Amino acid sequence: METAAFLEDAIQAARLAQGIHRYYQARGFAARSKTVISDLVTEADREAEAAIRDFLLGRHPDHAFLGEEEGASGEGRFRWIVDPLDGTVNFAHRFPFFAVSVALEKDGELLLGVVLDSVHDELFTAVRGGGAFLNGARIRVSETRDLRRALLATGFPYDVDRVPEAVEYFRRVLSIGVPVRRPGAAALDLAYVAAGRIDGFWEMKLNPWDVAAGVLLIQEAGGRVSDFFGAPYRLDNPYLVATNGHVHEALLDRLHDRHET
């Protein structure tokens, strides 16, 4: 019952952020750069995180919190990990692919995850040991077994010094003719893997708030998440590969320019 209550809190928090996203999309907003010119933040990012933080810590003052905009606060067995607006560049350009991501850890293990697509009102949820769901209906990863028949997604880092590395990984996968999409919101990319819409995803330079909820979604939907070398994924690792499981080793082979596929 405790986990069910936490899940409802996570959903309510995500809905608060969705309302803020929609408000600013309707009235307009200002965007400014953070670390580099293409790394944007808006009023919606900051207000959504504040709303989520206030709501969750108001209900659970003994919990810790990690958010993209304001960083870490508090200590405790439970930690909320939040991206208040994943896909800010998309949001700023009114490209309709952005979301809010809310996850909860207990003693360092992911307990639940919520990804809410603010535009299309698609709510992805997962609880450890309880499966993954989209708007209440159970979801599973795809059954694609041949990497050459897969649809993949990836992303590129804001740090221009790392772009050549990312482009080389991209080239290695494209070289066998696999179609690759770059939608621009890792939380939704991962949710789409969980729902079987994408067969695999990889990206470098990710943060815990980008992926925490999505990682659990994929695990509960029957998929596999690892680092670039196949080791079980940890949130402190910026290199992530997520697939339906069937094409995982083949994708790792391509990323490392091995030719077994």
PEPE-V852006 format. One record per residue. RES is the residue in three letters. SS is DSSP state (H for helix, E for strand, C for the rest). NEAR is the number of other C-alpha atoms within 12 Angstrom. D_CENTER is the distance of its C-alpha to the mean C-alpha in Angstrom with 2 decimals. Layout:
RES_SS_NEAR_D_CENTER / RES_SS_NEAR_D_CENTER
This chain:
MET_C_8_25.92 / GLU_H_13_24.24 / THR_H_23_20.83 / ALA_H_19_21.41 / ALA_H_17_22.29 / PHE_H_33_19.21 / LEU_H_31_17.09 / GLU_H_26_19.26 / ASP_H_30_18.82 / ALA_H_42_15.02 / ILE_H_35_15.54 / GLN_H_27_18.27 / ALA_H_39_16.31 / ALA_H_44_13.62 / ARG_H_34_16.72 / LEU_H_34_18.25 / ALA_H_42_15.51 / GLN_H_40_15.76 / GLY_H_29_19.47 / ILE_H_34_19.22 / HIS_H_43_17.11 / ARG_H_29_19.79 / TYR_H_19_22.59 / TYR_H_26_21.88 / GLN_H_26_21.31 / ALA_H_14_24.73 / ARG_H_12_26.64 / GLY_C_18_25.30 / PHE_C_24_23.92 / ALA_C_20_24.23 / ALA_E_23_21.70 / ARG_E_20_22.42 / SER_E_16_21.27 / LYS_C_17_19.97 / THR_C_13_20.35 / VAL_C_14_21.20 / ILE_C_14_22.28 / SER_C_21_19.15 / ASP_C_23_16.80 / LEU_E_27_17.32 / VAL_E_33_17.33 / THR_E_32_19.01 / GLU_H_29_20.76 / ALA_H_42_18.06 / ASP_H_42_15.48 / ARG_H_32_18.17 / GLU_H_28_19.64 / ALA_H_41_16.53 / GLU_H_42_15.72 / ALA_H_31_19.43 / ALA_H_28_19.63 / ILE_H_44_16.87 / ARG_H_41_18.44 / ASP_H_22_21.91 / PHE_H_27_21.23 / LEU_H_37_19.59 / LEU_H_28_21.95 / GLY_H_17_24.79 / ARG_H_18_24.38 / HIS_C_26_23.59 / PRO_C_20_25.33 / ASP_C_17_25.38 / HIS_C_28_21.60 / ALA_E_29_19.77 / PHE_E_39_17.00 / LEU_E_35_14.51 / GLY_E_39_13.22 / GLU_C_34_12.34 / GLU_C_32_15.67 / GLU_C_22_18.17 / GLY_E_22_17.05 / ALA_E_20_18.27 / SER_E_21_21.06 / GLY_C_19_23.02 / GLU_C_20_23.41 / GLY_C_20_23.51 / ARG_C_20_22.49 / PHE_E_29_19.58 / ARG_E_37_16.75 / TRP_E_52_14.25 / ILE_E_47_11.03 / VAL_E_50_9.98 / ASP_E_52_8.44 / PRO_E_53_11.24 / LEU_E_53_10.54 / ASP_E_53_7.56 / GLY_C_39_9.75 / THR_H_43_12.90 / VAL_H_31_14.95 / ASN_H_28_14.53 / PHE_H_39_15.46 / ALA_H_30_18.37 / HIS_C_20_19.68 / ARG_C_19_19.28 / PHE_C_18_17.28 / PRO_C_25_15.88 / PHE_C_32_12.22 / PHE_C_42_10.25 / ALA_E_54_8.82 / VAL_E_58_8.86 / SER_E_58_6.68 / VAL_E_60_9.35 / ALA_E_54_9.99 / LEU_E_48_13.50 / GLU_E_34_15.08 / LYS_E_24_18.75 / ASP_C_15_20.72 / GLY_C_21_17.77 / GLU_E_24_16.48 / LEU_E_35_13.46 / LEU_E_38_15.32 / LEU_E_47_13.12 / GLY_E_54_9.79 / VAL_E_54_9.59 / VAL_E_58_7.54 / LEU_E_48_10.40 / ASP_E_40_11.17 / SER_C_35_13.87 / VAL_C_29_16.03 / HIS_C_18_16.36 / ASP_C_22_16.17 / GLU_E_28_14.08 / LEU_E_39_13.06 / PHE_E_50_11.00 / THR_E_51_12.16 / ALA_E_49_12.89 / VAL_E_39_15.48 / ARG_C_30_16.47 / GLY_C_16_19.40 / GLY_C_22_19.18 / GLY_C_29_17.16 / ALA_E_39_14.32 / PHE_E_36_15.23 / LEU_E_29_14.87 / ASN_C_20_17.27 / GLY_C_14_19.16 / ALA_E_16_19.70 / ARG_E_23_18.67 / ILE_C_31_16.47 / ARG_C_33_16.78 / VAL_C_35_15.60 / SER_C_31_18.09 / GLU_C_26_21.43 / THR_C_26_21.60 / ARG_C_22_23.44 / ASP_C_24_24.55 / LEU_H_35_22.16 / ARG_H_23_24.48 / ARG_H_23_23.83 / ALA_C_34_20.04 / LEU_E_34_17.65 / LEU_E_40_14.97 / ALA_E_38_12.31 / THR_E_41_11.68 / GLY_C_35_11.40 / PHE_C_32_14.07 / PRO_C_29_14.51 / TYR_C_24_16.34 / ASP_C_19_18.88 / VAL_H_17_21.51 / ASP_H_13_23.10 / ARG_H_17_20.23 / VAL_H_18_20.14 / PRO_H_16_22.98 / GLU_H_22_21.21 / ALA_H_25_18.15 / VAL_H_22_20.67 / GLU_H_19_22.60 / TYR_H_33_19.79 / PHE_H_33_19.33 / ARG_H_21_23.13 / ARG_H_26_23.39 / VAL_H_36_21.24 / LEU_H_25_22.89 / SER_C_20_26.25 / ILE_C_25_26.46 / GLY_C_18_25.66 / VAL_C_26_22.20 / PRO_E_24_20.57 / VAL_E_29_17.34 / ARG_E_27_15.27 / ARG_C_25_13.47 / PRO_C_29_11.96 / GLY_C_32_10.36 / ALA_C_42_6.94 / ALA_H_49_4.23 / ALA_H_53_2.04 / LEU_H_49_5.67 / ASP_H_48_6.57 / LEU_H_54_5.46 / ALA_H_53_7.07 / TYR_H_44_9.79 / VAL_H_47_10.49 / ALA_H_45_11.00 / ALA_C_40_13.22 / GLY_C_34_15.17 / ARG_C_27_14.76 / ILE_C_38_13.57 / ASP_C_46_15.18 / GLY_E_53_13.15 / PHE_E_57_10.69 / TRP_E_47_11.33 / GLU_E_42_10.78 / MET_C_34_12.60 / LYS_C_31_12.63 / LEU_C_32_9.15 / ASN_C_30_9.26 / PRO_H_38_8.67 / TRP_H_43_7.29 / ASP_H_48_4.45 / VAL_H_51_3.67 / ALA_H_49_6.45 / ALA_H_52_6.18 / GLY_H_57_4.60 / VAL_H_57_7.26 / LEU_H_45_9.78 / LEU_H_52_9.41 / ILE_H_52_10.32 / GLN_H_41_12.93 / GLU_H_36_14.44 / ALA_C_40_14.60 / GLY_C_33_16.63 / GLY_C_39_14.56 / ARG_E_38_14.41 / VAL_E_44_12.13 / SER_E_33_14.14 / ASP_C_31_14.85 / PHE_C_30_16.79 / PHE_C_23_19.91 / GLY_C_25_18.95 / ALA_C_18_18.93 / PRO_E_19_16.74 / TYR_C_28_13.48 / ARG_C_25_13.71 / LEU_C_29_11.36 / ASP_C_19_14.02 / ASN_C_24_13.82 / PRO_C_23_12.40 / TYR_C_36_12.96 / LEU_E_42_10.75 / VAL_E_50_12.01 / ALA_E_52_10.78 / THR_E_51_13.41 / ASN_C_45_15.63 / GLY_C_36_17.72 / HIS_C_25_20.68 / VAL_C_35_19.83 / HIS_H_35_18.15 / GLU_H_31_21.35 / ALA_H_35_22.34 / LEU_H_48_19.21 / LEU_H_35_19.75 / ASP_H_23_23.34 / ARG_H_31_22.60 / LEU_H_37_20.39 / HIS_C_22_23.38 / ASP_C_20_25.85 / ARG_C_17_27.41 / HIS_C_16_29.12 / GLU_C_15_29.25 / THR_C_25_27.34
